């Protein structure tokens, strides 16, 4: 699998878990300290997050990220 496919899968899982937890994009953005626009762009696959923010978000959503 390519890194692009991995990124799409990651953003899909994050969106799914965010919705399962009842969080809005604004609430998720506030949780990790980014503006709503940056978060929206991340979920849409248009931009990325710093690794520290990505891990913080994953932890809050209960998603495990493995780096190989």
PDB file with one MODEL, atoms N, CA, C and O in Angstrom:
MODEL        1
ATOM      1  N   UNK A   1       0.842  -1.171   0.000  1.00  0.00           N
ATOM      2  CA  UNK A   1       0.000   0.000   0.000  1.00  0.00           C
ATOM      3  C   UNK A   1       0.888   1.235   0.000  1.00  0.00           C
ATOM      4  O   UNK A   1       1.924   1.257   0.664  1.00  0.00           O
ATOM      5  N   UNK A   2       0.491   2.258  -0.737  1.00  0.00           N
ATOM      6  CA  UNK A   2       1.277   3.487  -0.814  1.00  0.00           C
ATOM      7  C   UNK A   2       0.995   4.379   0.399  1.00  0.00           C
ATOM      8  O   UNK A   2       0.007   4.189   1.108  1.00  0.00           O
ATOM      9  N   UNK A   3       1.865   5.335   0.619  1.00  0.00           N
ATOM     10  CA  UNK A   3       1.651   6.241   1.752  1.00  0.00           C
ATOM     11  C   UNK A   3       0.385   7.064   1.557  1.00  0.00           C
ATOM     12  O   UNK A   3      -0.274   7.426   2.531  1.00  0.00           O
ATOM     13  N   UNK A   4       0.034   7.369   0.285  1.00  0.00           N
ATOM     14  CA  UNK A   4      -1.195   8.129   0.037  1.00  0.00           C
ATOM     15  C   UNK A   4      -2.419   7.327   0.464  1.00  0.00           C
ATOM     16  O   UNK A   4      -3.340   7.873   1.072  1.00  0.00           O
ATOM     17  N   UNK A   5      -2.431   6.055   0.154  1.00  0.00           N
ATOM     18  CA  UNK A   5      -3.550   5.191   0.544  1.00  0.00           C
ATOM     19  C   UNK A   5      -3.601   5.063   2.064  1.00  0.00           C
ATOM     20  O   UNK A   5      -4.682   5.067   2.651  1.00  0.00           O
ATOM     21  N   UNK A   6      -2.445   4.951   2.697  1.00  0.00           N
ATOM     22  CA  UNK A   6      -2.391   4.895   4.162  1.00  0.00           C
ATOM     23  C   UNK A   6      -2.953   6.172   4.777  1.00  0.00           C
ATOM     24  O   UNK A   6      -3.675   6.118   5.773  1.00  0.00           O
ATOM     25  N   UNK A   7      -2.625   7.320   4.187  1.00  0.00           N
ATOM     26  CA  UNK A   7      -3.102   8.604   4.692  1.00  0.00           C
ATOM     27  C   UNK A   7      -4.617   8.703   4.562  1.00  0.00           C
ATOM     28  O   UNK A   7      -5.291   9.163   5.484  1.00  0.00           O
ATOM     29  N   UNK A   8      -5.157   8.274   3.421  1.00  0.00           N
ATOM     30  CA  UNK A   8      -6.610   8.299   3.220  1.00  0.00           C
ATOM     31  C   UNK A   8      -7.288   7.396   4.240  1.00  0.00           C
ATOM     32  O   UNK A   8      -8.308   7.772   4.818  1.00  0.00           O
ATOM     33  N   UNK A   9      -6.736   6.219   4.465  1.00  0.00           N
ATOM     34  CA  UNK A   9      -7.294   5.299   5.449  1.00  0.00           C
ATOM     35  C   UNK A   9      -7.240   5.905   6.857  1.00  0.00           C
ATOM     36  O   UNK A   9      -8.195   5.781   7.625  1.00  0.00           O
ATOM     37  N   UNK A  10      -6.144   6.546   7.186  1.00  0.00           N
ATOM     38  CA  UNK A  10      -6.004   7.181   8.497  1.00  0.00           C
ATOM     39  C   UNK A  10      -7.049   8.275   8.689  1.00  0.00           C
ATOM     40  O   UNK A  10      -7.721   8.311   9.720  1.00  0.00           O
ATOM     41  N   UNK A  11      -7.192   9.160   7.720  1.00  0.00           N
ATOM     42  CA  UNK A  11      -8.161  10.247   7.866  1.00  0.00           C
ATOM     43  C   UNK A  11      -9.588   9.708   7.924  1.00  0.00           C
ATOM     44  O   UNK A  11     -10.430  10.261   8.630  1.00  0.00           O
ATOM     45  N   UNK A  12      -9.865   8.632   7.186  1.00  0.00           N
ATOM     46  CA  UNK A  12     -11.184   8.002   7.238  1.00  0.00           C
ATOM     47  C   UNK A  12     -11.458   7.452   8.638  1.00  0.00           C
ATOM     48  O   UNK A  12     -12.534   7.673   9.194  1.00  0.00           O
ATOM     49  N   UNK A  13     -10.486   6.738   9.206  1.00  0.00           N
ATOM     50  CA  UNK A  13     -10.651   6.164  10.551  1.00  0.00           C
ATOM     51  C   UNK A  13     -10.813   7.251  11.603  1.00  0.00           C
ATOM     52  O   UNK A  13     -11.620   7.118  12.522  1.00  0.00           O
ATOM     53  N   UNK A  14     -10.050   8.316  11.468  1.00  0.00           N
ATOM     54  CA  UNK A  14     -10.147   9.403  12.436  1.00  0.00           C
ATOM     55  C   UNK A  14     -11.525  10.052  12.355  1.00  0.00           C
ATOM     56  O   UNK A  14     -12.152  10.307  13.384  1.00  0.00           O
ATOM     57  N   UNK A  15     -11.996  10.317  11.151  1.00  0.00           N
ATOM     58  CA  UNK A  15     -13.332  10.917  10.995  1.00  0.00           C
ATOM     59  C   UNK A  15     -14.397  10.001  11.588  1.00  0.00           C
ATOM     60  O   UNK A  15     -15.287  10.459  12.305  1.00  0.00           O
ATOM     61  N   UNK A  16     -14.306   8.707  11.289  1.00  0.00           N
ATOM     62  CA  UNK A  16     -15.280   7.734  11.790  1.00  0.00           C
ATOM     63  C   UNK A  16     -15.291   7.712  13.318  1.00  0.00           C
ATOM     64  O   UNK A  16     -16.361   7.744  13.926  1.00  0.00           O
ATOM     65  N   UNK A  17     -14.125   7.658  13.939  1.00  0.00           N
ATOM     66  CA  UNK A  17     -14.049   7.621  15.396  1.00  0.00           C
ATOM     67  C   UNK A  17     -14.491   8.938  16.017  1.00  0.00           C
ATOM     68  O   UNK A  17     -15.113   8.945  17.080  1.00  0.00           O
ATOM     69  N   UNK A  18     -14.176  10.049  15.365  1.00  0.00           N
ATOM     70  CA  UNK A  18     -14.628  11.353  15.874  1.00  0.00           C
ATOM     71  C   UNK A  18     -16.149  11.396  15.905  1.00  0.00           C
ATOM     72  O   UNK A  18     -16.747  11.835  16.888  1.00  0.00           O
ATOM     73  N   UNK A  19     -16.766  10.940  14.828  1.00  0.00           N
ATOM     74  CA  UNK A  19     -18.225  10.923  14.770  1.00  0.00           C
ATOM     75  C   UNK A  19     -18.812   9.943  15.784  1.00  0.00           C
ATOM     76  O   UNK A  19     -19.830  10.234  16.413  1.00  0.00           O
ATOM     77  N   UNK A  20     -18.176   8.789  15.945  1.00  0.00           N
ATOM     78  CA  UNK A  20     -18.637   7.814  16.941  1.00  0.00           C
ATOM     79  C   UNK A  20     -18.604   8.386  18.353  1.00  0.00           C
ATOM     80  O   UNK A  20     -19.443   8.046  19.186  1.00  0.00           O
ATOM     81  N   UNK A  21     -17.638   9.249  18.615  1.00  0.00           N
ATOM     82  CA  UNK A  21     -17.514   9.858  19.941  1.00  0.00           C
ATOM     83  C   UNK A  21     -18.380  11.110  20.081  1.00  0.00           C
ATOM     84  O   UNK A  21     -18.431  11.716  21.151  1.00  0.00           O
ATOM     85  N   UNK A  22     -19.061  11.498  18.995  1.00  0.00           N
ATOM     86  CA  UNK A  22     -19.952  12.647  19.046  1.00  0.00           C
ATOM     87  C   UNK A  22     -19.242  13.985  19.057  1.00  0.00           C
ATOM     88  O   UNK A  22     -19.800  14.982  19.517  1.00  0.00           O
ATOM     89  N   UNK A  23     -18.014  14.019  18.555  1.00  0.00           N
ATOM     90  CA  UNK A  23     -17.244  15.268  18.517  1.00  0.00           C
ATOM     91  C   UNK A  23     -17.429  15.970  17.179  1.00  0.00           C
ATOM     92  O   UNK A  23     -17.449  15.331  16.127  1.00  0.00           O
ATOM     93  N   UNK A  24     -17.562  17.280  17.230  1.00  0.00           N
ATOM     94  CA  UNK A  24     -17.580  18.068  15.995  1.00  0.00           C
ATOM     95  C   UNK A  24     -16.137  18.296  15.546  1.00  0.00           C
ATOM     96  O   UNK A  24     -15.196  18.023  16.291  1.00  0.00           O
ATOM     97  N   UNK A  25     -15.975  18.790  14.339  1.00  0.00           N
ATOM     98  CA  UNK A  25     -14.630  19.119  13.873  1.00  0.00           C
ATOM     99  C   UNK A  25     -14.036  20.253  14.707  1.00  0.00           C
ATOM    100  O   UNK A  25     -12.831  20.277  14.958  1.00  0.00           O
ATOM    101  N   UNK A  26     -14.875  21.183  15.132  1.00  0.00           N
ATOM    102  CA  UNK A  26     -14.396  22.289  15.979  1.00  0.00           C
ATOM    103  C   UNK A  26     -13.880  21.752  17.308  1.00  0.00           C
ATOM    104  O   UNK A  26     -12.826  22.176  17.783  1.00  0.00           O
ATOM    105  N   UNK A  27     -14.616  20.823  17.910  1.00  0.00           N
ATOM    106  CA  UNK A  27     -14.189  20.243  19.186  1.00  0.00           C
ATOM    107  C   UNK A  27     -12.890  19.458  19.026  1.00  0.00           C
ATOM    108  O   UNK A  27     -12.008  19.543  19.881  1.00  0.00           O
ATOM    109  N   UNK A  28     -12.765  18.703  17.950  1.00  0.00           N
ATOM    110  CA  UNK A  28     -11.533  17.945  17.704  1.00  0.00           C
ATOM    111  C   UNK A  28     -10.360  18.897  17.483  1.00  0.00           C
ATOM    112  O   UNK A  28      -9.260  18.658  17.981  1.00  0.00           O
ATOM    113  N   UNK A  29     -10.595  19.970  16.738  1.00  0.00           N
ATOM    114  CA  UNK A  29      -9.544  20.961  16.496  1.00  0.00           C
ATOM    115  C   UNK A  29      -9.082  21.589  17.803  1.00  0.00           C
ATOM    116  O   UNK A  29      -7.884  21.729  18.047  1.00  0.00           O
ATOM    117  N   UNK A  30     -10.046  21.967  18.644  1.00  0.00           N
ATOM    118  CA  UNK A  30      -9.705  22.565  19.941  1.00  0.00           C
ATOM    119  C   UNK A  30      -8.939  21.586  20.822  1.00  0.00           C
ATOM    120  O   UNK A  30      -8.050  21.985  21.574  1.00  0.00           O
ATOM    121  N   UNK A  31      -9.277  20.333  20.730  1.00  0.00           N
ATOM    122  CA  UNK A  31      -8.630  19.288  21.520  1.00  0.00           C
ATOM    123  C   UNK A  31      -7.130  19.211  21.255  1.00  0.00           C
ATOM    124  O   UNK A  31      -6.341  18.955  22.165  1.00  0.00           O
ATOM    125  N   UNK A  32      -6.747  19.436  19.999  1.00  0.00           N
ATOM    126  CA  UNK A  32      -5.332  19.314  19.637  1.00  0.00           C
ATOM    127  C   UNK A  32      -4.656  20.652  19.370  1.00  0.00           C
ATOM    128  O   UNK A  32      -3.477  20.696  19.020  1.00  0.00           O
ATOM    129  N   UNK A  33      -5.404  21.749  19.535  1.00  0.00           N
ATOM    130  CA  UNK A  33      -4.807  23.080  19.425  1.00  0.00           C
ATOM    131  C   UNK A  33      -4.563  23.587  18.021  1.00  0.00           C
ATOM    132  O   UNK A  33      -3.564  24.259  17.765  1.00  0.00           O
ATOM    133  N   UNK A  34      -5.467  23.272  17.108  1.00  0.00           N
ATOM    134  CA  UNK A  34      -5.381  23.829  15.753  1.00  0.00           C
ATOM    135  C   UNK A  34      -6.694  24.535  15.438  1.00  0.00           C
ATOM    136  O   UNK A  34      -7.701  24.321  16.112  1.00  0.00           O
ATOM    137  N   UNK A  35      -6.675  25.374  14.414  1.00  0.00           N
ATOM    138  CA  UNK A  35      -7.912  26.050  14.021  1.00  0.00           C
ATOM    139  C   UNK A  35      -8.814  25.063  13.274  1.00  0.00           C
ATOM    140  O   UNK A  35      -8.360  24.044  12.754  1.00  0.00           O
ATOM    141  N   UNK A  36     -10.095  25.401  13.241  1.00  0.00           N
ATOM    142  CA  UNK A  36     -11.067  24.515  12.590  1.00  0.00           C
ATOM    143  C   UNK A  36     -10.701  24.261  11.134  1.00  0.00           C
ATOM    144  O   UNK A  36     -10.821  23.132  10.659  1.00  0.00           O
ATOM    145  N   UNK A  37     -10.265  25.269  10.431  1.00  0.00           N
ATOM    146  CA  UNK A  37      -9.910  25.133   9.004  1.00  0.00           C
ATOM    147  C   UNK A  37      -8.787  24.115   8.815  1.00  0.00           C
ATOM    148  O   UNK A  37      -8.854  23.278   7.915  1.00  0.00           O
ATOM    149  N   UNK A  38      -7.763  24.181   9.652  1.00  0.00           N
ATOM    150  CA  UNK A  38      -6.653  23.228   9.559  1.00  0.00           C
ATOM    151  C   UNK A  38      -7.136  21.814   9.803  1.00  0.00           C
ATOM    152  O   UNK A  38      -6.718  20.875   9.126  1.00  0.00           O
ATOM    153  N   UNK A  39      -8.023  21.669  10.778  1.00  0.00           N
ATOM    154  CA  UNK A  39      -8.539  20.334  11.072  1.00  0.00           C
ATOM    155  C   UNK A  39      -9.395  19.819   9.922  1.00  0.00           C
ATOM    156  O   UNK A  39      -9.270  18.663   9.517  1.00  0.00           O
ATOM    157  N   UNK A  40     -10.265  20.679   9.396  1.00  0.00           N
ATOM    158  CA  UNK A  40     -11.122  20.290   8.274  1.00  0.00           C
ATOM    159  C   UNK A  40     -10.282  19.860   7.077  1.00  0.00           C
ATOM    160  O   UNK A  40     -10.575  18.854   6.430  1.00  0.00           O
ATOM    161  N   UNK A  41      -9.231  20.633   6.787  1.00  0.00           N
ATOM    162  CA  UNK A  41      -8.340  20.292   5.677  1.00  0.00           C
ATOM    163  C   UNK A  41      -7.646  18.960   5.916  1.00  0.00           C
ATOM    164  O   UNK A  41      -7.453  18.186   4.977  1.00  0.00           O
ATOM    165  N   UNK A  42      -7.269  18.682   7.160  1.00  0.00           N
ATOM    166  CA  UNK A  42      -6.645  17.396   7.477  1.00  0.00           C
ATOM    167  C   UNK A  42      -7.607  16.245   7.198  1.00  0.00           C
ATOM    168  O   UNK A  42      -7.245  15.279   6.528  1.00  0.00           O
ATOM    169  N   UNK A  43      -8.823  16.348   7.707  1.00  0.00           N
ATOM    170  CA  UNK A  43      -9.796  15.267   7.498  1.00  0.00           C
ATOM    171  C   UNK A  43     -10.138  15.080   6.028  1.00  0.00           C
ATOM    172  O   UNK A  43     -10.472  13.975   5.600  1.00  0.00           O
ATOM    173  N   UNK A  44     -10.056  16.161   5.252  1.00  0.00           N
ATOM    174  CA  UNK A  44     -10.351  16.092   3.821  1.00  0.00           C
ATOM    175  C   UNK A  44      -9.147  15.597   3.021  1.00  0.00           C
ATOM    176  O   UNK A  44      -9.241  15.397   1.810  1.00  0.00           O
ATOM    177  N   UNK A  45      -8.014  15.401   3.704  1.00  0.00           N
ATOM    178  CA  UNK A  45      -6.813  14.918   3.029  1.00  0.00           C
ATOM    179  C   UNK A  45      -6.054  15.997   2.280  1.00  0.00           C
ATOM    180  O   UNK A  45      -5.203  15.692   1.445  1.00  0.00           O
ATOM    181  N   UNK A  46      -6.356  17.262   2.571  1.00  0.00           N
ATOM    182  CA  UNK A  46      -5.716  18.380   1.877  1.00  0.00           C
ATOM    183  C   UNK A  46      -4.450  18.866   2.568  1.00  0.00           C
ATOM    184  O   UNK A  46      -3.634  19.562   1.963  1.00  0.00           O
ATOM    185  N   UNK A  47      -4.288  18.501   3.835  1.00  0.00           N
ATOM    186  CA  UNK A  47      -3.093  18.894   4.581  1.00  0.00           C
ATOM    187  C   UNK A  47      -2.827  17.846   5.644  1.00  0.00           C
ATOM    188  O   UNK A  47      -3.621  16.926   5.841  1.00  0.00           O
ATOM    189  N   UNK A  48      -1.712  17.993   6.321  1.00  0.00           N
ATOM    190  CA  UNK A  48      -1.401  17.034   7.379  1.00  0.00           C
ATOM    191  C   UNK A  48      -1.252  17.757   8.710  1.00  0.00           C
ATOM    192  O   UNK A  48      -1.259  18.987   8.775  1.00  0.00           O
ATOM    193  N   UNK A  49      -1.118  16.976   9.753  1.00  0.00           N
ATOM    194  CA  UNK A  49      -0.904  17.503  11.096  1.00  0.00           C
ATOM    195  C   UNK A  49       0.501  17.151  11.535  1.00  0.00           C
ATOM    196  O   UNK A  49       1.102  16.208  11.020  1.00  0.00           O
ATOM    197  N   UNK A  50       1.026  17.904  12.481  1.00  0.00           N
ATOM    198  CA  UNK A  50       2.316  17.527  13.053  1.00  0.00           C
ATOM    199  C   UNK A  50       2.156  16.171  13.742  1.00  0.00           C
ATOM    200  O   UNK A  50       1.054  15.799  14.145  1.00  0.00           O
ATOM    201  N   UNK A  51       3.224  15.462  13.870  1.00  0.00           N
ATOM    202  CA  UNK A  51       3.140  14.132  14.481  1.00  0.00           C
ATOM    203  C   UNK A  51       2.637  14.204  15.916  1.00  0.00           C
ATOM    204  O   UNK A  51       1.890  13.328  16.351  1.00  0.00           O
ATOM    205  N   UNK A  52       3.033  15.230  16.654  1.00  0.00           N
ATOM    206  CA  UNK A  52       2.574  15.332  18.043  1.00  0.00           C
ATOM    207  C   UNK A  52       1.072  15.558  18.104  1.00  0.00           C
ATOM    208  O   UNK A  52       0.396  14.983  18.958  1.00  0.00           O
ATOM    209  N   UNK A  53       0.543  16.379  17.219  1.00  0.00           N
ATOM    210  CA  UNK A  53      -0.903  16.608  17.200  1.00  0.00           C
ATOM    211  C   UNK A  53      -1.648  15.375  16.702  1.00  0.00           C
ATOM    212  O   UNK A  53      -2.723  15.051  17.207  1.00  0.00           O
ATOM    213  N   UNK A  54      -1.090  14.699  15.732  1.00  0.00           N
ATOM    214  CA  UNK A  54      -1.721  13.485  15.213  1.00  0.00           C
ATOM    215  C   UNK A  54      -1.805  12.413  16.300  1.00  0.00           C
ATOM    216  O   UNK A  54      -2.844  11.770  16.452  1.00  0.00           O
ATOM    217  N   UNK A  55      -0.737  12.217  17.046  1.00  0.00           N
ATOM    218  CA  UNK A  55      -0.747  11.221  18.122  1.00  0.00           C
ATOM    219  C   UNK A  55      -1.693  11.633  19.256  1.00  0.00           C
ATOM    220  O   UNK A  55      -2.356  10.784  19.852  1.00  0.00           O
ATOM    221  N   UNK A  56      -1.753  12.928  19.548  1.00  0.00           N
ATOM    222  CA  UNK A  56      -2.675  13.415  20.574  1.00  0.00           C
ATOM    223  C   UNK A  56      -4.122  13.153  20.156  1.00  0.00           C
ATOM    224  O   UNK A  56      -4.936  12.719  20.971  1.00  0.00           O
ATOM    225  N   UNK A  57      -4.438  13.413  18.904  1.00  0.00           N
ATOM    226  CA  UNK A  57      -5.779  13.168  18.385  1.00  0.00           C
ATOM    227  C   UNK A  57      -6.107  11.684  18.412  1.00  0.00           C
ATOM    228  O   UNK A  57      -7.184  11.289  18.857  1.00  0.00           O
ATOM    229  N   UNK A  58      -5.186  10.869  17.940  1.00  0.00           N
ATOM    230  CA  UNK A  58      -5.406   9.421  17.930  1.00  0.00           C
ATOM    231  C   UNK A  58      -5.640   8.901  19.344  1.00  0.00           C
ATOM    232  O   UNK A  58      -6.524   8.071  19.562  1.00  0.00           O
ATOM    233  N   UNK A  59      -4.873   9.371  20.283  1.00  0.00           N
ATOM    234  CA  UNK A  59      -5.035   8.935  21.671  1.00  0.00           C
ATOM    235  C   UNK A  59      -6.408   9.330  22.204  1.00  0.00           C
ATOM    236  O   UNK A  59      -7.074   8.534  22.866  1.00  0.00           O
ATOM    237  N   UNK A  60      -6.826  10.551  21.917  1.00  0.00           N
ATOM    238  CA  UNK A  60      -8.130  11.023  22.391  1.00  0.00           C
ATOM    239  C   UNK A  60      -9.279  10.215  21.780  1.00  0.00           C
ATOM    240  O   UNK A  60     -10.321  10.031  22.409  1.00  0.00           O
ATOM    241  N   UNK A  61      -9.080   9.740  20.555  1.00  0.00           N
ATOM    242  CA  UNK A  61     -10.123   8.976  19.861  1.00  0.00           C
ATOM    243  C   UNK A  61     -10.014   7.468  20.082  1.00  0.00           C
ATOM    244  O   UNK A  61     -10.888   6.706  19.667  1.00  0.00           O
ATOM    245  N   UNK A  62      -8.939   7.047  20.736  1.00  0.00           N
ATOM    246  CA  UNK A  62      -8.765   5.624  20.978  1.00  0.00           C
ATOM    247  C   UNK A  62      -8.254   4.864  19.780  1.00  0.00           C
ATOM    248  O   UNK A  62      -8.523   3.672  19.631  1.00  0.00           O
ATOM    249  N   UNK A  63      -7.512   5.551  18.920  1.00  0.00           N
ATOM    250  CA  UNK A  63      -6.932   4.930  17.723  1.00  0.00           C
ATOM    251  C   UNK A  63      -5.458   4.685  17.969  1.00  0.00           C
ATOM    252  O   UNK A  63      -4.746   5.572  18.440  1.00  0.00           O
ATOM    253  N   UNK A  64      -5.002   3.499  17.656  1.00  0.00           N
ATOM    254  CA  UNK A  64      -3.595   3.179  17.802  1.00  0.00           C
ATOM    255  C   UNK A  64      -2.902   3.389  16.457  1.00  0.00           C
ATOM    256  O   UNK A  64      -3.359   2.882  15.433  1.00  0.00           O
ATOM    257  N   UNK A  65      -1.807   4.133  16.464  1.00  0.00           N
ATOM    258  CA  UNK A  65      -1.032   4.372  15.246  1.00  0.00           C
ATOM    259  C   UNK A  65       0.284   3.634  15.370  1.00  0.00           C
ATOM    260  O   UNK A  65       1.039   3.844  16.319  1.00  0.00           O
ATOM    261  N   UNK A  66       0.555   2.775  14.412  1.00  0.00           N
ATOM    262  CA  UNK A  66       1.806   2.035  14.376  1.00  0.00           C
ATOM    263  C   UNK A  66       2.648   2.561  13.234  1.00  0.00           C
ATOM    264  O   UNK A  66       2.159   2.725  12.116  1.00  0.00           O
ATOM    265  N   UNK A  67       3.898   2.823  13.508  1.00  0.00           N
ATOM    266  CA  UNK A  67       4.815   3.318  12.494  1.00  0.00           C
ATOM    267  C   UNK A  67       5.792   2.191  12.186  1.00  0.00           C
ATOM    268  O   UNK A  67       6.429   1.616  13.069  1.00  0.00           O
ATOM    269  N   UNK A  68       5.876   1.907  10.903  1.00  0.00           N
ATOM    270  CA  UNK A  68       6.825   0.832  10.515  1.00  0.00           C
ATOM    271  C   UNK A  68       7.852   1.359   9.548  1.00  0.00           C
ATOM    272  O   UNK A  68       8.728   0.613   9.110  1.00  0.00           O
TER     273      UNK A  68
ENDMDL
END
